[in-house]
């Protein structure tokens, strides 16, 4: 039976696993091998995840399982995402929490929302779907980080589960996708970015590594401009890891020069993850009034909007808020 969660659409059987190795055929249906098994949970400031336009200043409970459906050559969590999930169950500590227990933990820890951010949520969708049901009853928004290499059916399911999503848009060319991600091309990802931009709150992240994907920034900017110019775009300089450790770190100056060209037409471009970045604040796209201030990119220091609007000109800032500031 074909799995319809991610774009690989793997043929699964009782003993036949797919790319992510997180699903199998059981009792005539595609089921999780390790339901409600969580690799990690933590607390974070939502800006650090990163989400700049979703519930600024809020406290998030973060979650992760194991496994992934792509083979990123510079992903820092490779030991979690690409090793055999079955072997990890015995080698590292896994937490067995029911959805109700997770919601109770989030409430007890004073978290406004829950974000799945350690590995790819597509590999744990049934468990996350149950969490989303309990979260909605409790009034807790659910968000995630994803590579978006999922089917159209899963994309609709994502939009019903997650109030806010950050997609890792790493590169567009087929060469980059084959060599760095292990997938044929980026077309399914671009299709899903466009779909989710119309279905929920969406932000996009692009980690940059010199000579690997820095030359793709122009094309990514053009795609976002054509899709929705108000999508927040997080660009950050990533230290090479995994198979790219020998590559030099990306040039901040060259990336800065490329992004500067687009700052007028893409009003919510953020360039962070380095010291003294002046690209971490939010300005009104209409009158350039400073409306949200952050320090280091990870901490909210000032929210000046009138709910979601610029205090000077009234322009909507395309932001989700949890309360009046």
Secondary structure, 3 states (H helix, E strand, C coil): CECCCECCCCECCCCCCCCCCCEEEECCEEEECCCCEECEEEEEEHHHCCCCCECCCCEEEEEECCCCCCCCCCCCCHHHHCCCHHHHHHHCCCEECCHHHHHHHHHHCCCCEEEECCCCHHHHHHHHHHHHHHHHHHCCEEEEEECCCECHHHHHHHHHHCCEEEEECCCCCHHHHHHHHCCCCCHHHHHHHHHHHCCCEEEEEEEECCCCCHHHHHHHHHHHHHHCCCCEEEEEECCCCHHHCCCCCCCHHHHHHHHHCCCCCCCCEEEECCCCCCECCEECCCCCCEEEEEECCCEEEEECCECCECCCCCCECCCECCCCC
